[in-house]
């Protein structure tokens, strides 16, 4: 760890009025993280979105002392950093325009593994919600899905998801709405220690940052951004789980929801997500497995045989061959390569997904499974 460079990476997040989008723009225009702090005010003010006032904050605000203390805190508590330009920064987050410039991680897990699932829901979980959550995680584990379960360490569905992962020997990661110096709620301190030993705690906040209300809204984008898909187990008409679902949708990630009774207040949010086509209805792990194209390791399914016996149209074969030739393609690239309109390609790709012949990856990239 280069402590001198690290303090600059931390420091940019401590400058007033500088969020993730502006911070990344500053680094891009200045050429390096160190360059941001060395650039003259008049040059900084010309960068789109900065202006004289924010340029003054950058030049005049002395954040290095705070950054140095943060480096000491990280070393003492064995906390790793992941800067958005570093090789270890999660690939899925790189596709999110407002992802944090820096995240702080305590524990060990692979954020670039093949399968990552976010499970969220109400803090007032019912027996139905806890049962659905437990069965979902258990089903994934029993069917040999090496999936990382992401949630927010909150009461209700969040903590249920973490516990279910731990008890089924799956790794889990909790995204915090505060720094690593504390655990909120305090009653979850012991399980947070278990999570560190079987996953990780993640935060974009400096070590001593308090659990302010706005922080929990901000952390929801990390929960959604780290994951291939978001599952809402139970939710009222309003709440953080719905915010996470909407963010996931804005990132072009899959969103799923368990339905509930029409008069159940803690299923109202899930039912609305399904009714407004912002989430796909699922009843169990098998629905999730099917829609995401996660083949069970024990299934013995031979994709080449599926291709051989699948009834494909000439247009489907043309799309499949184009994707096979190019490894991974966006829908626009498939459209160009096959000389078909995007609307038609979209429908044909969906058919091929249902037949288990192509897979949609994060960032709406398509790859062949043959």
N, C-alpha and C positions, 0 to 999 in steps of 0.2 A: 504494500500500500504506500503510494507516494503521498505523504502527509501534506506537503506543500501544495500539490495540485488539488488534493482532496478539500482543503480549506476553501479554495476558490469555488469548487463545485457546490459546497455547502453554502458559501457566502452569497451566491447569486439568488438563492431561495430566501435569504434573509433581508434582501433589499425591499423597502416599502414600495407598493404599487406594481411589483413585478411578479406576474403569475407565470404559469408554465409556457403559455403561448409566446409571451413577450420575451421570456428568458431564452427560449430556443431561437427566436429571431435575433436576439442580441448576439448569441454565440455564432450564428450563421454570418451575420454582417461583420463581426469583429474577427472572425477566423479562428478563435479559440476561447476557452473559458477565461484564461489569464488576460487575453486581449480586451475583454469587456471592462476589466478593472483598470487597464492601462490607457484606454482610449480617452481622448479629450472630449469635454462636455459638448462643444459645438458640433463635433462629428456624431456623437451619440444622439443629439437632438434631431438629426436629419433622418434617423432610422424610422421607418413607418411605425406609428403607434407609440413612439417614445416622447418626442417633444422636449422642450426646455425644462419643464418641471421635473419629469421623471429622470431626465439626464442629470439634473442636479442631485437627485436622490442617489444615483449611482456613483457620482464623483465625490460627493460630500459625505455620504453615509459610511461610517467606519464599521464594517461588519466582521472584519477579520478577527478581532478579539473573540467575538462570540463564536465564530467558526472554529477557531483553535480550541476553545473549550469543548465544542461539540466533537471534535476529533479525539480529544482526550476521553470523553464519555464513551465514544464508540470503541476505542481500544480497550478500555476498562471492562466494558460489558459485552465484548466479542460480537459487535454489531457490524455487519458488512454493508457497504454502500453499492448502489447500482445507479450510475449516472446514465442519462439517456443516450450518450454517445459511446458508452462502454460496451464491450463484447458481452458482458454478463447481464445486460439489461433485457428483460423479458421481451421476446419477439412480438407477442400479441399486443403488448402495450405500445410498441413502436408504431402501430397502425392507428392509434387513437390520438387525434390532434391535440387534445388537452391533457394528455397523460403527464404525470409528474416529471419534472426535470431529474429529480433524485428520489430514490426510495431507500429506506433503511430496513435491513432484514436481520432478524435474530433467529437462528436455526438453519437447517439445511434441507432444501428440496429443489427439484428441477422445475422451474417455471416455463421451460420449453418442451416439456413432455408432450406426448401425442394427445392426451385427453385431460382436460381441466374443466371442471363443472362448478358453477356457483349456485349455491342453494340459499335462498333468503325467504323471509316471511315475517309475520307479525310477532311482536314481543309477547302477545297474549295468546300463545299457542294453545289449542284445544287438544284433547286426546286424539281426535281425528287427524289433526295436523301433525302431531308428533308421530303417529302411527304411519302416515304416508311418507314422512321424511325418513323414518327408520327403515321401512320396507324398500324405499328407493335406493338408499345407500347399501343396504344388505344385498339387494338384487344385483347391483353393479359389482360388489365384491365377490359374491358367490359365482358370478359368471366371468371372473378373472379379468375384469377391467381395471387396469392399473391407473385409476383416475385420481387426480388431486382434487379434493373438495375444498372450495373457497367459501368463506362466509365472514361475518363481521363481529363475532364474539359477543353479540348482544343477547339479551334475554330471549326466550321463546324459540323460534325455529332456528335462528343462527346457532345457538349453543347446542341445540338438538343435532344439527348437521355435523358439528365438530365432534360431538360425543359418538355419534353413529360411525363416523369415519374411524375414530380411534379404536372403537370396540370391534370394528371389522378389518383392522390392520391395514387401513388405507391412510395415506398421508393427507394432512389437512393444513390449511394456512388461514390465519385470521388477519384481516386488514383492520388496523386500529384507527380510531378517530382522535388520536393523541400521540404523544411521544412515548418512547420505550421506557421511560423512567417510572411510569405508573401503569396499572391495569385497571380498566373500567369496563364493566362494574367490578368493584373489588372482590365480590363473591366468586368471580371467575378466575381468580389468581392461580389456583391450583391446576385448573384445566389448561391454563395458558402455559404452565410449565410442561405439561404433557404434550401440548401442541409443539413446543420447541423441540422436544425429543422425537417427535414423529411428524415433523413438518416445519412450519415457520410462522413467526409474527412479522407483519409488514406495516410500515408507516411511512408517510411522506413528511412527517412533522419532526422537528428537532426533539431531542430527548425529553426536555422538560415542558413541552407543549401540553396545556391542559385540555381536557375533553369538552371543548366548547360545542354548542349545538351545530353551528355551521360546519365544523370539522367532519361531522358524521355524514353530512350531505356530500361533502367533497370526497370522502373516502369511497363512496358508492361507485364512482366512476372507475376506481382501481379494481374493485370487486368485479365489475362487469368487464373491464378491459383485459383482465388477466385470464378470462374464461372463454371457452368455446361457446358455451351456452349458459343461460340463467334460468333457474327453476324457481318459481314462486309457489310455495307450498300453501300458505294461508296469508291473507292480507285483507284489511279493511278497505274502505273506499279511498283512504289516504294513508300515506306512510312511506318509509324509506324503501321498502321492498318494491313498490311501484315505481319509485324514482330510479332504482337500479334497473328495473325491467325496461323503462323508457330509454335509459342511457345505453343499455345493451342493444336495443333496437336501433339506436342512432349509430352504433358502431357496426351495424350489419351482422350482429351475432344472433343466434337463435334464442328465442324466449319461449318457455313452457310454463304452464300453470295447471295445478290440480283443481278441478271443479268442486263446488260445494253446493249445499242447499240454497235455493233462491232467497230464503229469509235469514240466512246465517250471516251475521255482521262481519265475521272474520273470514268469510269466503267472498264477500262482495267485490273486493278488489280483483281477485282471481277470475271470478265470473265476468267482470267487466273487461278484463284483458282479453279473455277468450271471445266475448261477444263482439268486441271492436276489432278483432283480428290482429291484435298486438301480441298474442301468445297462442301457441298450439296447445290444445287440450291433451293431457296425458293422464293415465290412470295408474301406471306402474313403470318399472324400469324398462320393460320390454318396449313400450311405446317410445321412450327416449332413445333406446338403443336402435330401434328401427329408423326413426326419423333422422338421427345423426349419422346413420350408417356405421355404427360401431358393431362390427361383427364379434360375436362371442368367441373367445379363444378356444372353447371346447366344441364349437359347432361343426368343425371339419368341413366348412363350406369352401368349395373350390370355385373361385371366381371365373377361371377360364371355362369351366363347365357351364357356369351360368351364362356366359357370353355365347357359348356354342348352342345352347338350347333356347336362349331368349329369342322371341320373335321381334326382330328389329326392322324398322322401315329403312329405306335407302338413306333418308335424311338423318336418321339416328346413327346409322353406320358411318356416315360421312363425318358427323360431329365427333363420334367416339374415336375414329381414326385420326382426326385432327388433334384431339387432346393427347392421344397416345404418342403421337409424333413429337409433340412439343412439351411433354411432361406436365406443366401447369399453365393454364391460360385463364384470363378474365373472360367474362361473357362477351365483352366488346371484341376481344381478340378472336374468340370462336366465331362470332358473327362475321368478322372480316375474312377469316380463313375459309369459311364455308360459303361466303357470299349469300348469307341469309339475313333477314332483318332480326334485330335483337329480340323483339317480341316473340318471334317464332322460335328462336334459339332457346329462349328462357323456358318455354313450354316443353321443348324436346329434352332439355337438360333435366327438367324435373322428372320426366318419364324415365330417363336413364338412371337418375338417383333412386327412384322407386324400384328399378330392376337391379339395383346394387352394382351398377357398372361404372358410375362416376361418383365422386365425393366432392362436396362443396367445403372448401377450407376457409379459415379466417381471412378477411379481406376479399371475399367473394371470388376466390381462385378455384378453378375446377381441375381435378386430376383424375386420371383413369385408375380404376381398380382391377383392370384386367392384366 
